[in-house]
Amino acid sequence: MSRYCELTGKGPIKGSKIWRSGKAKKSGGIGTHVTAITKRRFLPNLQRVKVLLPSGEVRYMRVAASAIKKGLVTKAPKRNRQRAAAQAAKA
């Protein structure tokens, strides 16, 4: 399932864009009028994050930015491959 948060289940929701024409009354016009309503989708702000799962497994997940801000995700520690290889060569 694309465009869905793997933690919270947050997904796209429906909405509409309202087109208006005319000048507002408070700006000296005769008022605005709705001329068209177009359907649209509001998509969640998904980020691809490397996550450390409770089982100890590290994998990529598509998570909403709100879930990251709330602290629902523990990011995996960065791997330093060059340093580890250099230390193994010294030993």
N, C-alpha and C positions, 0 to 999 in steps of 0.2 A: 504494500500500500504506500504509494508515494504521497508526498505532501501531508503526512500525518506524523505527529510527534510520537516516538516510540515509548515515551514515559507517560505523558499526560493524555495522549489520544486526541490532542487538539488538531483540528483539521480545517479545511476551507469552509466558509460560511457565505450564504447568499446575501446580496444587497442590491442597491440600485443607485445609479447616478442620475440626478435630477437636473435637467437643463431648464434654465430660466431665461426669460428675456424681459426687457423693460428696465426702467429706472425706478429705484426705490422711492416711496412717497416722501421719506424724510430728506431725500436728496433733491427734491423738486420735481419728481416724476409723477406718473399716474399709478404706479405700483408695478411689481413684477408678476409675471404669469408663467406657469409651468407649460413648456412647449413639448417636452418629450421625457420619458423615463426609460433608461436603458439598464438592463440587467448586468450585474457584474459579480465577481467573486473576491472575497477578502481572504488572502492566503496567509497562513501562519509564518512567522519569521523562523524558518528552520535552519539550523546550523549542523554541519557534519563534525562531530566531536569524538575524539578518542577517549573512551570511558573505561574506568576500572570498575568492573562488576563486583558484587559482594562475594562471588565464588572465586575471585582472584583473576578471572579472565579479562583480557584487554581486547576491546573491539570498537569499531566505529559504529556510532549511532546517529540517527537524524533526530535532533532534539530541538524543541522550541527555545528561543532565547529567554523567554520568561521562566522556563524550567531551570536554565543555567543560572539566572539571576537569583532564583529562590534557593539555590544550593542543592537541588535534587540530584545533581550530577557530580561525581568525583572524577576529575580529569586524571588520566593516566600520567605517571611521571615520564619526563623526557628521557630518552635513551641516549647515552653518550658512547657511541660505538668506537670512535677514534681513541678516546682515552682508555677504554677497556683493552683495546688491542695494543696500545703502547705499554700499558702496565703489564700485560701478559708477556710482551717481548722482553721487558726488563727483567722479569723474574726467571 
